[in-house]
Amino acid sequence: MAAMYTGYCVKCKEKRDFSGQVHETNGRRMAKGTCPTCGTKINRILGKA
C-alpha cells in the first residue's frame, strides 16, 4: 500500500512529497521511497507502532 509522505531529500536539499511503502524494524515504522526529482532514496521515520 503506497501512500504520500513528506521527507527531506539529502541530494536536492529540500523537502519533497514522495510515495512510499511502510516498513517496520525494531518496533519503529519507516516510510521508504524515492525522490520524484532526482531518484535518491528517501526515508521518513513515522514512530513506534
PDB file of N, CA, C and O in Angstrom, chain B, residues numbered from 101:
ATOM      1  N   MET B 101       0.846  -1.175   0.000  1.00  0.00           N
ATOM      2  CA  MET B 101       0.000   0.000   0.000  1.00  0.00           C
ATOM      3  C   MET B 101       0.893   1.240   0.000  1.00  0.00           C
ATOM      4  O   MET B 101       1.568   1.511   0.993  1.00  0.00           O
ATOM      5  N   ALA B 102       0.905   1.978  -1.075  1.00  0.00           N
ATOM      6  CA  ALA B 102       1.711   3.182  -1.191  1.00  0.00           C
ATOM      7  C   ALA B 102       0.885   4.397  -0.783  1.00  0.00           C
ATOM      8  O   ALA B 102      -0.259   4.559  -1.208  1.00  0.00           O
ATOM      9  N   ALA B 103       1.478   5.238   0.039  1.00  0.00           N
ATOM     10  CA  ALA B 103       0.826   6.458   0.495  1.00  0.00           C
ATOM     11  C   ALA B 103       1.787   7.616   0.290  1.00  0.00           C
ATOM     12  O   ALA B 103       2.982   7.406   0.082  1.00  0.00           O
ATOM     13  N   MET B 104       1.273   8.830   0.348  1.00  0.00           N
ATOM     14  CA  MET B 104       2.111  10.013   0.152  1.00  0.00           C
ATOM     15  C   MET B 104       2.674  10.489   1.490  1.00  0.00           C
ATOM     16  O   MET B 104       1.947  10.597   2.478  1.00  0.00           O
ATOM     17  N   TYR B 105       3.963  10.770   1.508  1.00  0.00           N
ATOM     18  CA  TYR B 105       4.657  11.273   2.692  1.00  0.00           C
ATOM     19  C   TYR B 105       5.517  12.460   2.283  1.00  0.00           C
ATOM     20  O   TYR B 105       5.794  12.659   1.100  1.00  0.00           O
ATOM     21  N   THR B 106       5.936  13.244   3.265  1.00  0.00           N
ATOM     22  CA  THR B 106       6.858  14.340   3.029  1.00  0.00           C
ATOM     23  C   THR B 106       8.155  14.008   3.744  1.00  0.00           C
ATOM     24  O   THR B 106       8.157  13.702   4.936  1.00  0.00           O
ATOM     25  N   GLY B 107       9.253  14.068   3.013  1.00  0.00           N
ATOM     26  CA  GLY B 107      10.555  13.756   3.588  1.00  0.00           C
ATOM     27  C   GLY B 107      11.617  14.687   3.026  1.00  0.00           C
ATOM     28  O   GLY B 107      11.385  15.383   2.037  1.00  0.00           O
ATOM     29  N   TYR B 108      12.780  14.696   3.658  1.00  0.00           N
ATOM     30  CA  TYR B 108      13.879  15.553   3.240  1.00  0.00           C
ATOM     31  C   TYR B 108      14.802  14.786   2.306  1.00  0.00           C
ATOM     32  O   TYR B 108      15.323  13.728   2.660  1.00  0.00           O
ATOM     33  N   CYS B 109      14.999  15.327   1.115  1.00  0.00           N
ATOM     34  CA  CYS B 109      15.927  14.730   0.159  1.00  0.00           C
ATOM     35  C   CYS B 109      17.306  15.345   0.397  1.00  0.00           C
ATOM     36  O   CYS B 109      17.470  16.562   0.312  1.00  0.00           O
ATOM     37  N   VAL B 110      18.296  14.500   0.696  1.00  0.00           N
ATOM     38  CA  VAL B 110      19.636  14.976   1.007  1.00  0.00           C
ATOM     39  C   VAL B 110      20.325  15.518  -0.243  1.00  0.00           C
ATOM     40  O   VAL B 110      21.106  16.466  -0.164  1.00  0.00           O
ATOM     41  N   LYS B 111      20.037  14.921  -1.388  1.00  0.00           N
ATOM     42  CA  LYS B 111      20.681  15.348  -2.625  1.00  0.00           C
ATOM     43  C   LYS B 111      20.132  16.695  -3.119  1.00  0.00           C
ATOM     44  O   LYS B 111      20.900  17.571  -3.515  1.00  0.00           O
ATOM     45  N   CYS B 112      18.806  16.855  -3.095  1.00  0.00           N
ATOM     46  CA  CYS B 112      18.170  18.107  -3.534  1.00  0.00           C
ATOM     47  C   CYS B 112      18.227  19.192  -2.460  1.00  0.00           C
ATOM     48  O   CYS B 112      18.118  20.380  -2.761  1.00  0.00           O
ATOM     49  N   LYS B 113      18.400  18.768  -1.192  1.00  0.00           N
ATOM     50  CA  LYS B 113      18.402  19.657  -0.030  1.00  0.00           C
ATOM     51  C   LYS B 113      17.077  20.404   0.117  1.00  0.00           C
ATOM     52  O   LYS B 113      17.052  21.590   0.444  1.00  0.00           O
ATOM     53  N   GLU B 114      15.976  19.689  -0.131  1.00  0.00           N
ATOM     54  CA  GLU B 114      14.633  20.245   0.014  1.00  0.00           C
ATOM     55  C   GLU B 114      13.688  19.168   0.520  1.00  0.00           C
ATOM     56  O   GLU B 114      13.959  17.973   0.397  1.00  0.00           O
ATOM     57  N   LYS B 115      12.567  19.616   1.095  1.00  0.00           N
ATOM     58  CA  LYS B 115      11.521  18.669   1.475  1.00  0.00           C
ATOM     59  C   LYS B 115      10.737  18.314   0.229  1.00  0.00           C
ATOM     60  O   LYS B 115      10.366  19.195  -0.547  1.00  0.00           O
ATOM     61  N   ARG B 116      10.482  17.037   0.034  1.00  0.00           N
ATOM     62  CA  ARG B 116       9.769  16.549  -1.142  1.00  0.00           C
ATOM     63  C   ARG B 116       8.633  15.630  -0.717  1.00  0.00           C
ATOM     64  O   ARG B 116       8.736  14.933   0.293  1.00  0.00           O
ATOM     65  N   ASP B 117       7.559  15.630  -1.482  1.00  0.00           N
ATOM     66  CA  ASP B 117       6.483  14.663  -1.309  1.00  0.00           C
ATOM     67  C   ASP B 117       6.844  13.427  -2.121  1.00  0.00           C
ATOM     68  O   ASP B 117       7.208  13.530  -3.292  1.00  0.00           O
ATOM     69  N   PHE B 118       6.741  12.252  -1.491  1.00  0.00           N
ATOM     70  CA  PHE B 118       7.066  11.015  -2.184  1.00  0.00           C
ATOM     71  C   PHE B 118       6.057   9.945  -1.799  1.00  0.00           C
ATOM     72  O   PHE B 118       5.454   9.999  -0.727  1.00  0.00           O
ATOM     73  N   SER B 119       5.885   8.984  -2.676  1.00  0.00           N
ATOM     74  CA  SER B 119       5.027   7.844  -2.359  1.00  0.00           C
ATOM     75  C   SER B 119       5.934   6.716  -1.898  1.00  0.00           C
ATOM     76  O   SER B 119       6.959   6.427  -2.515  1.00  0.00           O
ATOM     77  N   GLY B 120       5.535   6.081  -0.793  1.00  0.00           N
ATOM     78  CA  GLY B 120       6.410   5.066  -0.240  1.00  0.00           C
ATOM     79  C   GLY B 120       5.666   3.943   0.443  1.00  0.00           C
ATOM     80  O   GLY B 120       4.459   4.008   0.678  1.00  0.00           O
ATOM     81  N   GLN B 121       6.423   2.918   0.750  1.00  0.00           N
ATOM     82  CA  GLN B 121       5.935   1.748   1.464  1.00  0.00           C
ATOM     83  C   GLN B 121       6.335   1.871   2.931  1.00  0.00           C
ATOM     84  O   GLN B 121       7.400   2.401   3.247  1.00  0.00           O
ATOM     85  N   VAL B 122       5.478   1.380   3.824  1.00  0.00           N
ATOM     86  CA  VAL B 122       5.788   1.399   5.249  1.00  0.00           C
ATOM     87  C   VAL B 122       6.453   0.087   5.626  1.00  0.00           C
ATOM     88  O   VAL B 122       5.928  -0.993   5.356  1.00  0.00           O
ATOM     89  N   HIS B 123       7.624   0.196   6.258  1.00  0.00           N
ATOM     90  CA  HIS B 123       8.365  -0.962   6.753  1.00  0.00           C
ATOM     91  C   HIS B 123       8.513  -0.811   8.253  1.00  0.00           C
ATOM     92  O   HIS B 123       8.497   0.304   8.775  1.00  0.00           O
ATOM     93  N   GLU B 124       8.657  -1.930   8.948  1.00  0.00           N
ATOM     94  CA  GLU B 124       8.823  -1.890  10.400  1.00  0.00           C
ATOM     95  C   GLU B 124      10.078  -2.645  10.785  1.00  0.00           C
ATOM     96  O   GLU B 124      10.263  -3.802  10.406  1.00  0.00           O
ATOM     97  N   THR B 125      10.947  -1.977  11.548  1.00  0.00           N
ATOM     98  CA  THR B 125      12.183  -2.581  12.023  1.00  0.00           C
ATOM     99  C   THR B 125      12.364  -2.207  13.488  1.00  0.00           C
ATOM    100  O   THR B 125      12.346  -1.027  13.840  1.00  0.00           O
ATOM    101  N   ASN B 126      12.536  -3.197  14.330  1.00  0.00           N
ATOM    102  CA  ASN B 126      12.748  -2.995  15.771  1.00  0.00           C
ATOM    103  C   ASN B 126      11.661  -2.150  16.418  1.00  0.00           C
ATOM    104  O   ASN B 126      11.949  -1.343  17.302  1.00  0.00           O
ATOM    105  N   GLY B 127      10.424  -2.323  15.991  1.00  0.00           N
ATOM    106  CA  GLY B 127       9.313  -1.587  16.578  1.00  0.00           C
ATOM    107  C   GLY B 127       9.138  -0.184  16.048  1.00  0.00           C
ATOM    108  O   GLY B 127       8.246   0.534  16.502  1.00  0.00           O
ATOM    109  N   ARG B 128       9.959   0.230  15.104  1.00  0.00           N
ATOM    110  CA  ARG B 128       9.858   1.565  14.504  1.00  0.00           C
ATOM    111  C   ARG B 128       9.277   1.444  13.106  1.00  0.00           C
ATOM    112  O   ARG B 128       9.678   0.579  12.327  1.00  0.00           O
ATOM    113  N   ARG B 129       8.336   2.311  12.800  1.00  0.00           N
ATOM    114  CA  ARG B 129       7.771   2.314  11.456  1.00  0.00           C
ATOM    115  C   ARG B 129       8.503   3.361  10.620  1.00  0.00           C
ATOM    116  O   ARG B 129       8.808   4.454  11.098  1.00  0.00           O
ATOM    117  N   MET B 130       8.781   3.006   9.361  1.00  0.00           N
ATOM    118  CA  MET B 130       9.534   3.890   8.482  1.00  0.00           C
ATOM    119  C   MET B 130       8.940   3.845   7.084  1.00  0.00           C
ATOM    120  O   MET B 130       8.653   2.768   6.562  1.00  0.00           O
ATOM    121  N   ALA B 131       8.757   5.006   6.479  1.00  0.00           N
ATOM    122  CA  ALA B 131       8.300   5.084   5.096  1.00  0.00           C
ATOM    123  C   ALA B 131       9.531   5.171   4.206  1.00  0.00           C
ATOM    124  O   ALA B 131      10.394   6.024   4.415  1.00  0.00           O
ATOM    125  N   LYS B 132       9.612   4.295   3.220  1.00  0.00           N
ATOM    126  CA  LYS B 132      10.749   4.278   2.298  1.00  0.00           C
ATOM    127  C   LYS B 132      10.241   4.512   0.890  1.00  0.00           C
ATOM    128  O   LYS B 132       9.272   3.886   0.462  1.00  0.00           O
ATOM    129  N   GLY B 133      10.888   5.406   0.174  1.00  0.00           N
ATOM    130  CA  GLY B 133      10.510   5.697  -1.203  1.00  0.00           C
ATOM    131  C   GLY B 133      11.656   6.369  -1.927  1.00  0.00           C
ATOM    132  O   GLY B 133      12.786   6.387  -1.439  1.00  0.00           O
ATOM    133  N   THR B 134      11.360   6.928  -3.108  1.00  0.00           N
ATOM    134  CA  THR B 134      12.383   7.617  -3.882  1.00  0.00           C
ATOM    135  C   THR B 134      11.942   9.043  -4.173  1.00  0.00           C
ATOM    136  O   THR B 134      10.748   9.330  -4.266  1.00  0.00           O
ATOM    137  N   CYS B 135      12.904   9.918  -4.314  1.00  0.00           N
ATOM    138  CA  CYS B 135      12.645  11.320  -4.632  1.00  0.00           C
ATOM    139  C   CYS B 135      12.131  11.401  -6.074  1.00  0.00           C
ATOM    140  O   CYS B 135      12.752  10.836  -6.974  1.00  0.00           O
ATOM    141  N   PRO B 136      11.012  12.090  -6.310  1.00  0.00           N
ATOM    142  CA  PRO B 136      10.488  12.178  -7.671  1.00  0.00           C
ATOM    143  C   PRO B 136      11.364  13.021  -8.604  1.00  0.00           C
ATOM    144  O   PRO B 136      11.244  12.902  -9.823  1.00  0.00           O
ATOM    145  N   THR B 137      12.233  13.863  -8.062  1.00  0.00           N
ATOM    146  CA  THR B 137      13.066  14.730  -8.882  1.00  0.00           C
ATOM    147  C   THR B 137      14.386  14.080  -9.285  1.00  0.00           C
ATOM    148  O   THR B 137      14.730  14.044 -10.467  1.00  0.00           O
ATOM    149  N   CYS B 138      15.129  13.564  -8.294  1.00  0.00           N
ATOM    150  CA  CYS B 138      16.468  13.054  -8.602  1.00  0.00           C
ATOM    151  C   CYS B 138      16.585  11.535  -8.494  1.00  0.00           C
ATOM    152  O   CYS B 138      17.560  10.965  -8.985  1.00  0.00           O
ATOM    153  N   GLY B 139      15.611  10.860  -7.860  1.00  0.00           N
ATOM    154  CA  GLY B 139      15.638   9.408  -7.773  1.00  0.00           C
ATOM    155  C   GLY B 139      16.391   8.846  -6.581  1.00  0.00           C
ATOM    156  O   GLY B 139      16.569   7.632  -6.479  1.00  0.00           O
ATOM    157  N   THR B 140      16.840   9.717  -5.672  1.00  0.00           N
ATOM    158  CA  THR B 140      17.537   9.263  -4.476  1.00  0.00           C
ATOM    159  C   THR B 140      16.542   8.650  -3.497  1.00  0.00           C
ATOM    160  O   THR B 140      15.384   9.066  -3.445  1.00  0.00           O
ATOM    161  N   LYS B 141      16.992   7.657  -2.717  1.00  0.00           N
ATOM    162  CA  LYS B 141      16.116   7.044  -1.725  1.00  0.00           C
ATOM    163  C   LYS B 141      15.848   8.024  -0.585  1.00  0.00           C
ATOM    164  O   LYS B 141      16.753   8.716  -0.119  1.00  0.00           O
ATOM    165  N   ILE B 142      14.585   8.071  -0.143  1.00  0.00           N
ATOM    166  CA  ILE B 142      14.177   8.917   0.971  1.00  0.00           C
ATOM    167  C   ILE B 142      13.560   8.034   2.039  1.00  0.00           C
ATOM    168  O   ILE B 142      12.757   7.151   1.735  1.00  0.00           O
ATOM    169  N   ASN B 143      13.934   8.271   3.294  1.00  0.00           N
ATOM    170  CA  ASN B 143      13.366   7.557   4.431  1.00  0.00           C
ATOM    171  C   ASN B 143      12.723   8.574   5.363  1.00  0.00           C
ATOM    172  O   ASN B 143      13.234   9.681   5.536  1.00  0.00           O
ATOM    173  N   ARG B 144      11.609   8.194   5.959  1.00  0.00           N
ATOM    174  CA  ARG B 144      10.957   9.032   6.945  1.00  0.00           C
ATOM    175  C   ARG B 144      10.527   8.145   8.104  1.00  0.00           C
ATOM    176  O   ARG B 144       9.786   7.180   7.913  1.00  0.00           O
ATOM    177  N   ILE B 145      10.990   8.472   9.304  1.00  0.00           N
ATOM    178  CA  ILE B 145      10.625   7.706  10.493  1.00  0.00           C
ATOM    179  C   ILE B 145       9.261   8.177  10.962  1.00  0.00           C
ATOM    180  O   ILE B 145       9.048   9.369  11.184  1.00  0.00           O
ATOM    181  N   LEU B 146       8.333   7.231  11.111  1.00  0.00           N
ATOM    182  CA  LEU B 146       6.964   7.554  11.469  1.00  0.00           C
ATOM    183  C   LEU B 146       6.690   7.410  12.953  1.00  0.00           C
ATOM    184  O   LEU B 146       5.724   7.996  13.442  1.00  0.00           O
ATOM    185  N   GLY B 147       7.482   6.668  13.683  1.00  0.00           N
ATOM    186  CA  GLY B 147       7.283   6.498  15.116  1.00  0.00           C
ATOM    187  C   GLY B 147       7.035   5.049  15.473  1.00  0.00           C
ATOM    188  O   GLY B 147       7.028   4.174  14.607  1.00  0.00           O
ATOM    189  N   LYS B 148       6.834   4.808  16.744  1.00  0.00           N
ATOM    190  CA  LYS B 148       6.605   3.437  17.208  1.00  0.00           C
ATOM    191  C   LYS B 148       5.229   2.960  16.810  1.00  0.00           C
ATOM    192  O   LYS B 148       4.291   3.749  16.699  1.00  0.00           O
ATOM    193  N   ALA B 149       5.116   1.660  16.596  1.00  0.00           N
ATOM    194  CA  ALA B 149       3.843   1.078  16.195  1.00  0.00           C
ATOM    195  C   ALA B 149       2.903   0.937  17.375  1.00  0.00           C
ATOM    196  O   ALA B 149       1.779   0.461  17.216  1.00  0.00           O
TER     197      ALA B 149
END
